[in-house]
Amino acid sequence: MLEDIVLRELTADVPLCTLLSGGLDSSAITALAARWLRKTNGSPVRTVTTTFAGYSEKFQPDDTRDTADDPYARALALQRALRPG
């Protein structure tokens, strides 16, 4: 079902991108979009990630998160699945 929803959203007449937070949901959506775009036209998926200056350095674990998200977003963005070829 998730794959079907992502594929439907990839139809547009403007450049598309995903908001990559490093969490499981945005990572799955980005990976599905990347696979489909590479398969259909060979283009990479564009991703956007945002953070605050000093966030990783000042991050304090809590009950919801034990690490900052940006290392995971960076790791996924660097995966071959998001690049052409």
PEQUINOR-V127617 format. One record per residue. N is the residue number from 1. PHI is phi in whole degrees, -180 to 180 (NA if undefined). Layout:
n=<N:N>
phi=<PHI:PHI>
//
This chain:
n=<1:2:3:4:5:6:7:8:9:10:11:12:13:14:15:16:17:18:19:20:21:22:23:24:25:26:27:28:29:30:31:32:33:34:35:36:37:38:39:40:41:42:43:44:45:46:47:48:49:50:51:52:53:54:55:56:57:58:59:60:61:62:63:64:65:66:67:68:69:70:71:72:73:74:75:76:77:78:79:80:81:82:83:84:85>
phi=<NA:-61:-61:-61:-64:-61:-63:-64:-78:-86:-94:-161:-103:-131:-61:-111:-153:-117:-91:-102:-95:100:-80:-63:-66:-69:-67:-66:-62:-65:-64:-65:-64:-63:-62:-68:-64:-64:-70:-87:-138:75:-89:-79:-83:-87:-125:-127:-133:-130:-153:-103:-57:81:-58:-64:-68:-100:-58:-121:-59:-141:-68:-97:-130:-103:-142:-70:-81:-61:-63:-73:-63:-62:-62:-68:-62:-86:-65:-59:-60:-96:-114:-69:107>
//
